Amino acid sequence: MDVTEMTEVLIVGAGPVGLTLACELARRDVRVRIIDRVRTHAVGTRARGIRARTQEVFEDLGVLDRLIDHAEPSRPTRFYDAQGQVIRETVMYDAPPVPGAPYPGSLMVGQQHTEAALRDRLEALGAGVELNTELLSVTQEFDQVTATVGVDGHEQEIHARYLIGCDGGGSTVRKQAGIRFLGETWEQQRMLFGNLDVDGLDPSVTHMWATDPGGMLTLAPMPSSGTWFFTAPLPTDGGGYPSSLSVETFADFFSQRVGLPGIRFHDAVYLSVYQPNIRMVDRYRNGRVFLAGDAAHVHTPAGGQGMNTGIQDAYNLGWKLASVLSGAPEPLLDTYEEERMPVAEHVLASTTARGKSWAGSDAARVSKRIVGAFEGRDPFSDVSQLSIAYRGSSLAPESEATIGIRAGDRAPDTHGVDPANGEEVRLFDVFRGTHFTLLVFGPQATPQIGDHRGGSVHVLRVCATGSKTIEGEPAFIDSTGEAHRLYGVEGTGLVLVRPDGHIAVVGSGGDGRDVSEYLDRVVGV
């Protein structure tokens, strides 16, 4: 058996979650390997909605501009009743800009483009995906994990400090780690998913037909990917399930359900049958093995939360792993489960409620609910994920500070002016990277923050218009007053922002002792 040298982190699964984690670690100079059992990179739309909070992550990682280039243009959606008559045409609702959130509600990008952008970024950081490498077994010792993998018919051992399972709902890592996957399978619900070419339909709109019983058959043009996205519920009585998948399968199903003449299907990219599972793990970690994304939680696709939640898992775990590998206290890794498990629980609850609402037996009511969601009347959770916060976490200590923002909240963005050159700058420009950021509001003295293992601390003074700045000190002129409003600061205040864009510590001012003590405890000195 071949034995490779020790790596710091081994990631199993090279989808968007694993790639995000690999990029996050590689840019922090962590030695990382990422493997996948597939022989070629997957193609097809699959997860396509990149939500606002995920766009923030992707901008930080340096891939957002490329994904914007691949985003599908906004277009109307045309709804048909069971008789094929047009009952409504509407444009999908995109929430108005939220203060402190510079991105649209969602970018529609085929998953193949998302993965390609992340792979290229990872290669630029000096790492790459190892295909045709299947995890066979995992053993743990006190200070390392040994993964046995199969490569071209022979076995190889990979030794790593930590192993992360990003290998989907059927996760081999999860099974090897002995972590339970609790929940249910919706046995009577299955859906056809696929990408193929379609002739005979207007490509300037998305088409949705009410089908009986329940659900909607959808054909969405995706010109940036050169294909159409097909989704349709299969009969809940178990009848009519296809024994095999082909272009003819989808064409026949469309003919039976819609019956619109003159439509031709051809050149399939990928075709699949999807069955909803509502499951999550009872823990995110066993020793040196962690889980992220679908390996830890799966749910209905209603609301487009799966990939986005997994990417947030990776973003939360990445800086913590890198900090511990640099010498930060090991209990920092326990906060990954502490912060992300409640998020997964909420996502499962909201997507289950939405999925049941959208899969009823009355096609007219289902159509009305979906139209309502498209027009901004969705009664379920915030799909942008901008409202996710970690208040109450052990990394979010309570404070008696009188400013408005609280530890655990997401740090908002805003525009201001750099006094050094008079140019416009964003707070997110300052946050971008692997460091903590200390915002100092008001005229108080700049706190002296020592060196810390978990990464440097960038200090930025936030000044009201007309305030004096100190030459050579990084400053941000809050020309609109929005920074003070969004952070809830009227006079002086301190706000320490974590590398993942959440608030670590807030204070009304002072010498910054709370900030130093926090950093000493969390990332070490």
FENUR-V791790 format. One record per backbone hydrogen bond with DSSP energy under -1.0 kcal/mol. CO is the residue of the C=O (numbers start at 1). NH is the residue of the N-H. E is the energy in kcal/mol with one decimal. If there is no record, write none. Layout:
co:nh:e
CO:NH:E
CO:NH:E
//
This chain:
co:nh:e
2:157:-3.1
7:161:-1.2
8:162:-1.8
9:33:-2.2
10:164:-2.7
11:35:-2.6
12:166:-2.9
15:19:-2.5
16:20:-2.1
17:21:-2.3
18:22:-2.4
19:23:-2.6
20:24:-2.5
21:25:-2.2
22:26:-2.9
23:27:-2.2
25:28:-1.3
25:30:-2.1
26:29:-1.8
31:9:-2.0
33:11:-3.1
34:130:-2.6
35:13:-3.2
36:133:-2.5
38:132:-3.1
44:112:-1.2
45:111:-2.8
48:109:-3.1
50:107:-2.1
51:55:-2.2
52:56:-1.6
53:57:-1.5
54:58:-2.7
55:59:-2.3
56:60:-2.1
57:61:-2.0
58:63:-2.7
58:64:-1.0
63:67:-1.6
64:68:-2.4
65:69:-1.4
76:206:-2.6
77:90:-2.5
78:208:-2.6
79:87:-2.8
79:88:-1.3
80:210:-2.0
81:84:-2.2
85:81:-2.5
88:79:-3.3
90:77:-3.8
98:101:-2.5
100:413:-2.0
105:52:-1.0
107:50:-3.3
108:72:-3.1
110:113:-1.4
110:114:-1.5
111:115:-2.8
112:116:-1.9
113:117:-2.3
114:118:-2.0
115:119:-2.7
116:120:-2.3
117:121:-1.9
118:122:-2.5
119:123:-2.5
120:124:-2.0
121:125:-1.1
122:127:-2.2
123:126:-1.5
130:36:-2.2
134:150:-2.8
137:148:-2.4
139:146:-3.1
144:141:-2.9
145:160:-2.5
146:139:-2.3
147:158:-2.8
148:136:-3.3
148:137:-1.6
149:156:-2.4
150:134:-2.2
151:154:-1.7
154:151:-3.2
155:2:-1.6
156:149:-3.0
157:4:-2.6
158:147:-2.9
159:7:-2.7
160:145:-3.3
162:10:-2.3
163:290:-2.5
164:12:-2.6
165:292:-2.3
168:171:-1.8
171:175:-1.5
172:176:-2.7
173:177:-2.2
174:179:-2.0
180:282:-1.0
182:280:-2.3
184:278:-3.2
185:187:-1.7
186:189:-1.7
190:234:-3.2
191:274:-3.4
192:232:-1.6
193:272:-2.8
194:230:-2.9
195:269:-3.2
195:270:-1.0
196:228:-1.7
197:266:-2.0
199:264:-2.1
202:205:-1.0
206:78:-3.6
207:219:-2.5
208:80:-2.7
209:217:-2.5
215:211:-1.6
217:209:-2.8
218:231:-2.0
219:207:-2.6
220:229:-2.9
222:225:-1.5
222:227:-1.7
227:222:-2.8
228:196:-1.6
229:220:-2.5
230:194:-1.6
231:218:-3.0
232:192:-3.1
235:238:-1.1
246:250:-1.7
247:251:-2.5
248:252:-2.9
249:253:-2.1
250:254:-2.5
251:255:-2.3
252:256:-2.4
253:257:-2.5
254:258:-3.0
254:259:-1.5
264:199:-2.6
266:197:-2.8
270:195:-2.6
272:193:-2.7
274:191:-2.8
276:186:-2.4
278:184:-2.0
279:298:-2.8
280:182:-2.2
284:291:-1.7
286:289:-1.7
288:163:-2.4
289:286:-2.6
290:165:-3.3
292:295:-1.1
293:296:-2.4
293:297:-1.5
296:281:-2.3
298:279:-1.8
301:304:-2.5
305:309:-2.7
306:310:-2.1
307:311:-2.4
308:312:-1.9
309:313:-1.9
310:314:-2.2
311:315:-2.3
312:316:-2.2
313:317:-2.6
314:318:-2.6
317:321:-2.7
318:322:-2.4
319:323:-2.0
320:324:-2.3
321:325:-2.5
323:328:-2.6
324:327:-1.6
329:332:-1.9
330:333:-2.1
331:334:-1.2
332:335:-1.1
333:336:-1.2
334:338:-1.6
335:339:-2.2
336:340:-2.5
337:341:-2.3
340:344:-2.2
341:345:-2.4
342:346:-2.0
343:347:-2.5
344:348:-2.7
345:349:-2.0
346:350:-2.6
347:351:-2.7
348:352:-1.8
349:353:-2.0
350:354:-2.4
351:355:-2.8
352:356:-2.5
353:357:-1.9
354:358:-2.1
362:366:-2.4
363:367:-2.6
364:368:-2.1
365:369:-2.4
366:370:-2.4
367:371:-2.6
368:372:-2.3
369:373:-2.2
370:374:-2.5
371:375:-1.9
372:377:-3.7
373:376:-1.5
374:93:-5.0
384:53:-2.0
390:393:-2.1
393:396:-2.0
406:409:-2.0
408:390:-2.6
409:503:-3.1
414:427:-2.1
416:425:-2.2
417:477:-3.1
418:421:-1.2
418:422:-2.8
423:418:-3.0
425:416:-2.8
427:431:-2.2
428:432:-1.9
436:458:-2.8
437:497:-3.4
438:460:-2.9
439:495:-2.1
440:462:-2.6
441:493:-1.6
452:455:-1.1
456:436:-2.3
458:438:-3.2
460:440:-2.8
461:476:-2.7
462:442:-1.4
463:478:-3.5
464:467:-2.2
470:473:-2.3
474:461:-2.1
476:463:-2.8
477:417:-1.7
477:479:-2.2
481:485:-1.8
482:486:-3.3
483:487:-2.1
484:489:-2.3
487:405:-1.7
488:404:-1.3
493:441:-3.0
494:507:-2.3
495:439:-3.2
496:504:-3.3
496:505:-1.1
497:437:-2.1
498:501:-1.8
501:411:-3.1
502:498:-3.4
503:408:-2.3
505:496:-2.8
507:494:-2.9
512:516:-2.2
513:517:-2.7
514:518:-2.1
515:519:-2.4
516:520:-2.5
517:521:-2.1
518:522:-2.7
519:523:-2.0
519:524:-1.2
524:453:-1.0
//
